[in-house]
Amino acid sequence: MSEPAEDFVDAGYGTIDVVGARTNNLRNVSLSIPKGRLVAFTGVSGSGKTSLAVDTLHSEAQLRYLEGLSPFVRQYITQRNRPKVDRLRGLGATLAVDQRRTNRNPRSTVATISGIDGYLGLLFSRLPALGVGLEVRGTAAHLNSAHFDRKTPEGGCCDCHGAGGSWQPHEKLIITHPELPLFEGASPWFAKWRSGEHAFVPALARKRGVDLALPWKALPEEFRHCVLHGTGDEPVEATIDMPNKNETARMTYTSNQPLRGALAEVRRVFTNARTPAAKERYLPYLREQLCPTCEGSGFGETARRVKLGGRTYPGLLEEGVREVLTWAEHLRNGLAAGQRDVGEPLLQDLGRRLGVLDRLGLGHLALSRNAATLSGGELQRARLAAQLSTELSGIVFVLDEPGTGLHPADKTHLLEIALELTDAGNTVLLVEHDPELIARADWVVDMGPGAGRLGGDVLVAGPPARVAAHPASLTGRCLAGGAPRRPRERRPVEDGIRWVELHDVDTHHVTAERVRFPAGRLTCLTGVSGSGKSSLLAALGTAAQAALRGSAIDAVGRVTGFEDFGWVALVDQEPLGRTPRSNPATYSKAFDIIRRLYARTDNARAHGYSASWFSFNTDGGGRCESCTGHGRVLIDMHFLPDVWVTCDACEGRRYGPEAMSIEYRGLTIDRVLELTVAEAVERFSAPQRLAETLRSLERVGLGYLLLGQSATELSGGEAQRLRLASAVQRGEASREAGLVILDEPVSGLHPSDVQCMVEALDTLLDSGSTVVVAEHDIALAASADWMIDLGPGAGPEGGRVIAQGTPQTVARTGHPTAAFLRRHAAGLPLLGAPSALGARADAARTPAPRTER
């Protein structure tokens, strides 16, 4: 089914030959890939694209490189598992950027991700010594790059040690409604039992003769001060009666000690929280306060005083990419003859990285922007800039869905960079779903025909025209202009509809007096990359959760129209978890029901096996103790990468012989985990809750996933759809309306899979929920009930609501998104590449004369 790659080879480049690839769901794949070309790997979600390009080609190249290092160096490098492939010929060095969001360091920024901080640190430590724009008062003469790294003792602020500030409890976040009684709505902190100090407040009230039924603001000032700030050395005696872990027993104890106060108690429990999830529980009561010494920069005195080109290092990091690029150009033009040997190479490499960031649609981002605040697409492109800035040739670049998070107006630049890399003699392997980017590739490897067990084969490989002509290829139908989506029936936004409103929004660069979202409708936020969509979406989610708690947040002045909502679901693409034991069955809670079914069998009852006994996460239960329920054992290979091997005791089945002797409907419990979601839907029509849970997974397009597939192997899009399935199930089961918020829900989806996502969103609307998405997919935006277009540009040039209304209303404006809405309505291609680029792409598809080898 594949055209010979040798007929498409430029002289001197050759091919990458894959023989017998079996990584993940690949089924003994063998093919040849032309080098020196732009090659797109396509197919439906879960068809094996990433398994071939990233987990096989890149992983093998990485291991081959590491094997050339000394054993001493290799022991300090985390290495990938060796892919399952018989032979790989013609594979050189690779650089890869995948879609997995792995960076969780709170100090990670745009500058550190892209490597720009290293160049700036060298510039600021080397050029002042040569007298370039040096403005130092009382600073040591000998500088090094550590003075410009806030994570080092030399470069960090002496007071905050580089953190830039700290989280501190705030009275207004603890007491949100002073017009109400303390335990009856005045404070979300005191609304639930969050610490042992709660029981001491009534004792203090009795001691002071204070009536807690009165509004908080009517209570004596001295009493309110004690509740918030503590009683100092004065003890308060109280007897506490609370449930024990065993719900049938209670625990009673008496204490006589001073009251810490709510502010100190919040600080204590937040500091002692051991996990990010635990700390998240207390964040609503804290506000980040900047360090007064370094004014929040985290840098020491040297970095704050040394100036280069009129700017300090911390001040430069606060500027956007474009502004720093301009600064670097001015600095380079001002170098004296004796300074060029040091300055020019650094400034050349710095300018190249800044230029790539700008071309990838990130020119608006400040270099100090924290990685955690970036959207998934922005984070990936920041990592991409570090890889694409090289001037090497002969490299294989593996880019996993780089078009994610890009507005159609920005995709031309991505394509230009990819073609420039191939012109320089590199090979670019693009894992992509966007038909317009795929159509401009030189060679396409289409995986399929389906997903999961139904995929893993090369359906067709060749130029885009050959793929478009293949009758069984869903990608080909999209390239040929077929496979249109079924039109969505829009819900009217008529007079009298309820609105959710955010007032006085001020978050990152988004400012607005009022933003309105129609209740019970699908609203789509649009705008160029960096216009503020993700920031506004995050503000909506945080404000909605705060409204449910009765608290407030800094980013939004107030929220109205949320009285009828009972829950909020934030459906993002963050990984589900780091433990390999987590899987779709456990995350969706379907496995809880399945374990109870097995515990109710006659055989299990006879042995006294409970539902928890069937958990592979529980010690002393039915799991295999040799592998502690993993099904695999990690073998330490010392200087070689660690290897997971199938457990000999259970043969990979996770359970011991006692558990595997118990069957339900002819299946042992380990075999249930080997079912796909679609197979489980057919097997389990009852009980109703289990059937509904499984159907919700299938409804969002995850029918191909194994129930027991490790969460660490799921893509960001698959993780997001698992969360969406939970929201769908919650919407159908809840008697209260909910707000469901999704950031780029169709990223990572093949066009043929988007229909499932749209139908899932309509299911949420049918249950009375309100859905708000931020999305670049013009087809989805055009089908929304309401649109909010942000812009007009990115960064400081954006952040404003420039148009809102139905898609037809927004299309009549003169803004960038409107032009693409009109092209979509007219059936025209969205990616209007410049004529020169189009000529380059067309020329690339013309095979070079076949070379003899």
HELIX and SHEET records of a PDB file:
HELIX    1   1 ALA A    5  PHE A    8  5                                   4    
HELIX    2   2 LYS A   49  LEU A   52  1                                   4    
HELIX    3   3 ALA A   53  HIS A   58  3                                   6    
HELIX    4   4 SER A   59  LEU A   66  1                                   8    
HELIX    5   5 PRO A   71  ARG A   74  1                                   4    
HELIX    6   6 VAL A  110  SER A  114  1                                   5    
HELIX    7   7 ILE A  116  ARG A  126  1                                  11    
HELIX    8   8 LEU A  127  LEU A  130  5                                   4    
HELIX    9   9 SER A  145  PHE A  148  5                                   4    
HELIX   10  10 GLU A  171  ILE A  174  1                                   4    
HELIX   11  11 LEU A  182  GLU A  184  5                                   3    
HELIX   12  12 PRO A  188  ALA A  191  1                                   4    
HELIX   13  13 GLY A  196  ALA A  199  5                                   4    
HELIX   14  14 PHE A  200  ARG A  208  1                                   9    
HELIX   15  15 TRP A  216  ALA A  218  5                                   3    
HELIX   16  16 GLU A  221  HIS A  229  1                                   9    
HELIX   17  17 ALA A  262  ASN A  272  1                                  11    
HELIX   18  18 PRO A  276  TYR A  282  1                                   7    
HELIX   19  19 LEU A  283  TYR A  285  5                                   3    
HELIX   20  20 GLU A  301  ARG A  305  1                                   5    
HELIX   21  21 TYR A  313  LEU A  317  1                                   5    
HELIX   22  22 VAL A  321  ASN A  333  1                                  13    
HELIX   23  23 ALA A  337  GLN A  339  5                                   3    
HELIX   24  24 ARG A  340  LEU A  357  1                                  18    
HELIX   25  25 ASP A  358  LEU A  362  3                                   5    
HELIX   26  26 ALA A  371  THR A  373  5                                   3    
HELIX   27  27 GLY A  376  LEU A  388  1                                  13    
HELIX   28  28 PRO A  408  ASP A  423  1                                  16    
HELIX   29  29 PRO A  435  ILE A  438  1                                   4    
HELIX   30  30 GLY A  452  LEU A  454  5                                   3    
HELIX   31  31 PRO A  464  ALA A  468  1                                   5    
HELIX   32  32 LEU A  474  LEU A  479  1                                   6    
HELIX   33  33 LYS A  533  ARG A  549  1                                  17    
HELIX   34  34 PRO A  584  TYR A  587  1                                   4    
HELIX   35  35 ALA A  590  ALA A  599  1                                  10    
HELIX   36  36 ASP A  602  HIS A  607  1                                   6    
HELIX   37  37 SER A  612  PHE A  614  5                                   3    
HELIX   38  38 PRO A  657  MET A  660  1                                   4    
HELIX   39  39 ILE A  669  VAL A  672  1                                   4    
HELIX   40  40 VAL A  677  ARG A  683  1                                   7    
HELIX   41  41 GLN A  688  ARG A  699  1                                  12    
HELIX   42  42 ALA A  711  GLU A  713  5                                   3    
HELIX   43  43 GLY A  716  ALA A  733  1                                  18    
HELIX   44  44 PRO A  751  ASP A  766  1                                  16    
HELIX   45  45 ILE A  778  SER A  783  1                                   6    
HELIX   46  46 GLY A  795  GLU A  797  5                                   3    
HELIX   47  47 PRO A  807  ALA A  811  1                                   5    
HELIX   48  48 PRO A  816  ALA A  825  1                                  10    
HELIX   49  49 SER A  835  ALA A  844  1                                  10    
SHEET    1   A 3 VAL A  29  PRO A  34  0                                        
SHEET    2   A 3 THR A  15  ALA A  21 -1                                        
SHEET    3   A 3 VAL A  85  ARG A  89 -1                                        
SHEET    1   B 6 THR A  94  VAL A  97  0                                        
SHEET    2   B 6 VAL A 396  ASP A 400  1                                        
SHEET    3   B 6 THR A 427  VAL A 431  1                                        
SHEET    4   B 6 LEU A  38  THR A  42  1                                        
SHEET    5   B 6 TRP A 443  GLY A 448  1                                        
SHEET    6   B 6 ASP A 457  GLY A 462 -1                                        
SHEET    1   C 2 GLY A 165  PRO A 169  0                                        
SHEET    2   C 2 LEU A 286  LEU A 290 -1                                        
SHEET    1   D 2 PRO A 235  PRO A 243  0                                        
SHEET    2   D 2 ARG A 250  PRO A 258 -1                                        
SHEET    1   E 2 LYS A 307  LEU A 308  0                                        
SHEET    2   E 2 ARG A 311  THR A 312 -1                                        
SHEET    1   F 3 VAL A 510  PRO A 518  0                                        
SHEET    2   F 3 TRP A 499  THR A 507 -1                                        
SHEET    3   F 3 VAL A 556  THR A 560 -1                                        
SHEET    1   G 6 PHE A 565  VAL A 571  0                                        
SHEET    2   G 6 ALA A 737  ASP A 743  1                                        
SHEET    3   G 6 THR A 770  ALA A 774  1                                        
SHEET    4   G 6 LEU A 522  THR A 526  1                                        
SHEET    5   G 6 TRP A 786  GLY A 791  1                                        
SHEET    6   G 6 ARG A 800  GLY A 805 -1                                        
SHEET    1   H 2 ARG A 632  ILE A 635  0                                        
SHEET    2   H 2 VAL A 643  THR A 646 -1                                        
SHEET    1   I 2 GLU A 663  TYR A 664  0                                        
SHEET    2   I 2 LEU A 667  THR A 668 -1                                        
END                                                                             
